[in-house]
């Protein structure tokens, strides 16, 4: 009971902070995403440390900072430069550091792509109502999947990766994402509705794949949670694993099909 109370309080505080930051937008949102990206990158590399890998952590942190400078319109900082710097620097370190393995380089670059690159897509929808669909589809899916899974769950979805997830819960998550997205779209007069429906379904599926991806990484590295920054919820990646996948999907769908 105590754990549930702690989890509920920390979850509520997290949601309220998210609403405040996303509502303010601008520099506050950019700084918030920078913080989440830095912590998430740290958590990812720390998990790999437990398996004995020697990732180049500083490259991951620098990539986060350059993406931040890009979104606040610093002239020399852009995504192309960030990728160029990361690839060249990692290869030079590989050449001159005899203890550095190919796997270490690959996992360093994977961390850059997995956390900050995907996460910063949130900022690309700043000052639009569509930014909320990132969180509605991701956390709506998580919430409804949990409820439906507990009430009706029988058939396991991916027992080797996440034994508690069920097919019934997965379908409930898609339904929840669909309902919440339609309500949101109707209220803010976004449309056409059929396009929002398609987006909500795709984003919900991607949210669940993001969750399973994080579970796979945790299973491979032998950890239960990525961290303890949110009492009762684990680390940043434990809370944002689904959002890492919904943010790019929502952004590109909005860019190519709704705007």
N, C-alpha and C positions, 0 to 999 in steps of 0.2 A: 504493500500500500504506500509506504514511504517513497519507494522508488518511482511509483506511478505519479505521485504528487510532484516530485522533483522533475521528472520528465515533462509533465504537463506545464509546470511553471516556466522551465527553461525554454520549452517549445513556444509558449505564448510570448515570452520576451523576445525570442528570435524572430517570430512573425511580425511583432510590432516594430522591431528595429528594421526589418526588411521593408515593411510598408512605408516607414518614415524615410528611409534612404532612397527607395525607388521613387517615392512621391516628390522628394526634393530634386532628384536628378542632378544633372550637371556634374560639377566637381565632387560633390558629396558622393554621388553614385560611383564615379570613377575611382575615388579613394577607397570606397567600400569594396569594389570588385578587386582592386589591387591587393587589399588586405586579405580577402578570401583566397585569391590566387596564390599569394605568397605562402599562406598557411597551408593551403591544399598541396602546393608543390613540395613543401617541407614534409608533410605527412606522407606523400607518395614516396619520396626518396628515403625517408626514415624506415618505411615498411621494407623497402628493398635492401636497406642496410642489414636487416635481420637475416637475410639470405646470403650475406657476404659480398654483395655487389659494391663497387666503388663508383658511384655516380658522381658526375661533376655538378654538384649542387649550385655552385655560384652561377653557372650558365642558366639554370632554371630561374633563379631569382632575377638575374639581369634581363632575361626575356620578359618576365612580368613587368619590370620597370619600364622597359622600352615600349611595351604595348600600352602602358599607362600614359607615357609621354606622347604616344601616337594619338590616343583618344582625346588628349587635351591640346592637340594640334601643335606640338613642337615640330618645327619644320624638318629637321634631319631624322627624326624618329618615325619609322613606319614599319609595317609588318614585313616587307621584303628585307629591310635592313636587319630586323630581328632574326629572321631565319638565316640570312647570310652569316651574321656574326656567330650564331649558335653552331652552324654546320662547320664553318671554317675553324672556329676555336676548338671544337670537340675533336676534329681531325688532327689539328696540330698537337693537341695534348696527347692524342693516341700515338702520334709519330715519336714524340720526344719523351713520353713517360712509358718506360718498358713494362711497368706493372699494370698498365691500363689495358683491359681486355676489350675486344670488339663488343661483347655483350654490355659492358659498362657504358660504352658510347651509345649503343642502340637504346638502352634503357633511359639514359639521360635525355636523348631526343624524344623518346616516347613520353616522358614526363612533361616535356615542354608542350607537346601536341595535346596530351590528354587533359592537362589541367588549365594553364593560363590561356592557351589558344582557344579552347572551347569556351572557357568561362567568360572571356572578354566579349563574346558575342552578345552578352546581355547589354553592354553599353551601346551597342549599335542600334538598339531600339529605344534609346533614351528619348524622352519627350514625346512618346507615342503611347497610346492605350494598349497597343499590342504587347508591350513589355510584360504586362500582367499575365498574358497567356502562357508565358514561360513557366511561371510559378503555379498557375491554376492547373495546367495539364500535368505538371510534374508531381506536385504535392497532392493534387486532387486524385491522381492515380494511386499514389502511395496510400492515402487515407482510405479510399474506397476498396482498394485491394486488400487492405488489412481487415476491414469490416466484413467484406464478403468472404474472405478466406476463413475468418473465424466462424462465421455463421453457416456457410455452405461448403467450405473447402473439403474435398475428398481426394481428388486426383492430383498428384504431385506434378508441379511444373518442371522443375529442374532439381531433383533431389540431391544430386551430387554437388551442386553449387550452393543452393539455398533450400534446405529441406522443409522450411516452413511455408514456402510459396506454393500455391495451388493454381490449377487452371481456372477454377471458379473465381478465385481471388483476382487473377489476371483479367478475366472478362469483366469482373466488377469494377476494376480500376479503369478500364476503357470506358465503361458506362458512366462512371463518376466524372471522368474527364469530359466526356461528351455533354453531360447535363450541365456541369458548371460552366463550360465554354459557351454553350447556347444561352444560358442565363446572362452571362457577362456580355456577350455579343448583342443580345436583345436590349439590355439596359443602356449600353453605350452606342447602340445603333451601328454596329459594325456589320459588315456583310460583303457579299451575299452569304446568307446563313449556311448554304450548302458547302461553301468553301471553308467556313469555320468548322463545320462538322468533320470534313475530311482532315483538316489540320489537327483537330482534337484527337482523332483516332490515331493518326500517324505519330503525333507527339506522345500520346500515351504509350504506344508500343515502344517508342524510342526511350521513354523514361524507364520502362521496365528492363530494356536491354542495358541501359546505363547502370541500373541497380545490379543486374546480374554481372556486368563487367567488373564493378567494384567488388562484388562478392568473390569473383574468380581471382582477382588480384590478392584479396585478403587470404583466400584459401592457399594460394601458391606461396605467399610470404609467411603464412602461419600466424596471422594476427586475428584478433577478434574485432577490434575497432581501430580506426586510423588514428584516433587521439581522444582527448578528454576535454576539449575546449567547451563543449556544450554538455552539462551534466545530464545524464540519462539518454543522451543522443549520440555520444561519441565525438568524433572529430568533424572537421569541415567537410571532408570527402564523404563521411557517412550521411551527411544531410544534403549535400549538393551532388551526389553521384548521378541522380536522375536528371538534375538540371544541366549538368555538363552535356547531356545529349539533347535535351529539349531546347536549350538556348539557340544552338545553330539551326535546328530544324525550323523553329518558329521564325527566326530571322530570315532565312532564305525563302521560306514559304511566303512570308509577308512581302519580301522584296520582289519576288517574281510572280506572285499570283494575286496579291491583295492591293498593292500600291500601283 
